[in-house]
Amino acid sequence: MTPANPAVDTVDIAALLERGRAMSAPVLRAAVDRLAPPMDSVAAYHFGWIDAQGRPADGDGGKAVRPALALLSAEAAGATPEVGVPGAVAVELVHNFSLLHDDLMDGDEQRRHRDTVWKVHGPAQAILVGDALFALANELLLEIGTVEAGRATRRLTTATRKLIDGQAQDISFEHRERVTVEECLEMEGNKTGALLACAVSIGAVLGGADDKTADTLEAYGYHLGLAFQAVDDLLGIWGDPDSTGKQTWSDLRQRKKSLPVVAALAAGGPASEKLGELLKADAESHDFDTFSEEEFAMRAALIEEAGGREWTTQEARRQHAVAIEALHGVDMPEQVRAQLTALADFVVVRKR
Amino acid sequence: MTPANPAVDTVDIAALLERGRAMSAPVLRAAVDRLAPPMDSVAAYHFGWIDAQGRPADGDGGKAVRPALALLSAEAAGATPEVGVPGAVAVELVHNFSLLHDDLMDGDEQRRHRDTVWKVHGPAQAILVGDALFALANELLLEIGTVEAGRATRRLTTATRKLIDGQAQDISFEHRERVTVEECLEMEGNKTGALLACAVSIGAVLGGADDKTADTLEAYGYHLGLAFQAVDDLLGIWGDPDSTGKQTWSDLRQRKKSLPVVAALAAGGPASEKLGELLKADAESHDFDTFSEEEFAMRAALIEEAGGREWTTQEARRQHAVAIEALHGVDMPEQVRAQLTALADFVVVRKR
């Protein structure tokens, strides 16, 4: 058991997230401005800077957990937060590249309370702008021109490959009758853990940290990512649409084999078996797209009865604990450690 | 006028292309093997290594001009061709990433005489595998870990950004009534010139060439790319489907504002005006998808009558000449110069 750190309670999470957002925003905007029209406008729409008609907007650009982590990452290596900014922006670009492509592949029509890019600007723009953001991420890092920047780009590229592997696994799971809890965790580690891990190492690498330090920071980020995703999976079924910006029962509508579903199916017992039969019938049903709220609510209740909700809640706590433990493997300023700890706490209790 | 180089006539183009293919193939295959299933199989299908049922195939993997250029690029800097191999593979991965995404965006159903990936494996796999090949390209270069590899990756990233810009321009042109010849050339420079330019510099950069040498090699590659694209535009209208593997009048069916079309529209005169009226009506026509062969043949005849075919043929020759001229700005072994010259000659006379 790690002794409690009283400094954690004094961390202002909102201010920490806002610092990440504020310091990375101008660099992110300048990067997006490099894109040829109409990709610059499509990207600006995606980030919430303009609306579908091209008018300035002050949209929800996401929680901005990754930029906050990238700046703390630089500070963990004893550098100024400014050193982490290109890393923060590069990770944010890769994250948004994946959102643009995943929303199209998954047929998601809403994100951050707004129509998704493919819905407003068509599939071709979603593909193109996603590609462009991925390329921009590498460009931004590589034009720094240092050995550290090369190492940072390599880590980002590895994380991006895992992220793509994870999306491939996620898609393949939707067509499979059974997925084990282990397979689901591997998928989520690729899809969410790898890029969060990179966010936590990239600032340190840009600040000159060695590979061992970067790897240990990545261990914290990876397990933080798994905790983050477990919470996301809970919100994907039981989240409040007003908070999440997604439809009710969002993940069930998409037949996602997320952690609560997979854990419920693995649990055994009457609710688990009934759920298994229902989901099997759903996979072959032609009426699935016209299912009522009640039909999804019934499936959610079975998942809960079979223990999938409780297991996933506990899993988030387990991954949170492993993440915090990893933090102790790196020598860093105590204030930075307190802030990273507080961010991990925030990720587990968030409602959106 | 550059004096003729008698060594050019003795270059065996088929052997040069085969060398590029043979030396890069094992590295390309090993890279693709890193992908998580089913992306590895989807990529293998795209490259023609297996058929749609997963059986081994010996498909047409393309002309392989880029790998041949990347190996010569290393030799131009005095290095062995082996030094250029990771560059050859990285460029080939980026090229194929763009083919996978472009075929989907453009709705192209055939490539290299076979159904395209999105047609066989669905749009999601085309997006995912494209993304994965792009990431692999960077991974392959960056894991070399040298300063030169970082510089090579930066050049490849810049080229990829231009390639994406070019595809964005190409798509936007399809919805516009008029496109100038200059706009078309800019688009083609981005879409084709930039990556060919990178193929010609990447081996040299990996071999330790300075930026000035790399830039001059890129000038050759860029104009070679424009010559290549001019020929592609001619083949896209008048090419033999048995050779190109595409439909008859392929670019006309897609309403592509390619060079012959744009030049014909800019030429003025009766044929040019009639063509303009027809294409304007086509853009609003609901029957376009059911047009007969004769209707496309008539449009092709008007393009030719207005001078678009002849202008594009001459443009290929002009760009070829500029490319050859640029070659003389780099000090390199005469045999390599002869091979690069012969490759430029080949690009202009090819039938596929």
Chai-1 contact restraints between the chains, C-beta under 6 A:
chainA,res_idxA,chainB,res_idxB,connection_type,confidence,min_distance_angstrom,max_distance_angstrom,comment,restraint_id
A,A36,B,D165,contact,1.0,0.0,6.0,A-B,restraint_1
A,A36,B,A168,contact,1.0,0.0,6.0,A-B,restraint_2
A,M39,B,A168,contact,1.0,0.0,6.0,A-B,restraint_3
A,H101,B,I127,contact,1.0,0.0,6.0,A-B,restraint_4
A,M105,B,A124,contact,1.0,0.0,6.0,A-B,restraint_5
A,M105,B,I127,contact,1.0,0.0,6.0,A-B,restraint_6
A,A124,B,M105,contact,1.0,0.0,6.0,A-B,restraint_7
A,A124,B,I171,contact,1.0,0.0,6.0,A-B,restraint_8
A,I127,B,H101,contact,1.0,0.0,6.0,A-B,restraint_9
A,I127,B,M105,contact,1.0,0.0,6.0,A-B,restraint_10
A,L128,B,A168,contact,1.0,0.0,6.0,A-B,restraint_11
A,D131,B,I164,contact,1.0,0.0,6.0,A-B,restraint_12
A,A132,B,I164,contact,1.0,0.0,6.0,A-B,restraint_13
A,A135,B,T157,contact,1.0,0.0,6.0,A-B,restraint_14
A,A135,B,T160,contact,1.0,0.0,6.0,A-B,restraint_15
A,A135,B,R161,contact,1.0,0.0,6.0,A-B,restraint_16
A,N138,B,N138,contact,1.0,0.0,6.0,A-B,restraint_17
A,N138,B,T157,contact,1.0,0.0,6.0,A-B,restraint_18
A,E139,B,T157,contact,1.0,0.0,6.0,A-B,restraint_19
A,L142,B,T153,contact,1.0,0.0,6.0,A-B,restraint_20
A,L142,B,R154,contact,1.0,0.0,6.0,A-B,restraint_21
A,L142,B,T157,contact,1.0,0.0,6.0,A-B,restraint_22
A,G150,B,G150,contact,1.0,0.0,6.0,A-B,restraint_23
A,T153,B,L142,contact,1.0,0.0,6.0,A-B,restraint_24
A,R154,B,L142,contact,1.0,0.0,6.0,A-B,restraint_25
A,T157,B,A135,contact,1.0,0.0,6.0,A-B,restraint_26
A,T157,B,N138,contact,1.0,0.0,6.0,A-B,restraint_27
A,T157,B,E139,contact,1.0,0.0,6.0,A-B,restraint_28
A,T157,B,L142,contact,1.0,0.0,6.0,A-B,restraint_29
A,T160,B,A135,contact,1.0,0.0,6.0,A-B,restraint_30
A,R161,B,A135,contact,1.0,0.0,6.0,A-B,restraint_31
A,I164,B,D131,contact,1.0,0.0,6.0,A-B,restraint_32
A,I164,B,A132,contact,1.0,0.0,6.0,A-B,restraint_33
A,D165,B,A36,contact,1.0,0.0,6.0,A-B,restraint_34
A,A168,B,A36,contact,1.0,0.0,6.0,A-B,restraint_35
A,A168,B,M39,contact,1.0,0.0,6.0,A-B,restraint_36
A,A168,B,L128,contact,1.0,0.0,6.0,A-B,restraint_37
A,I171,B,A124,contact,1.0,0.0,6.0,A-B,restraint_38
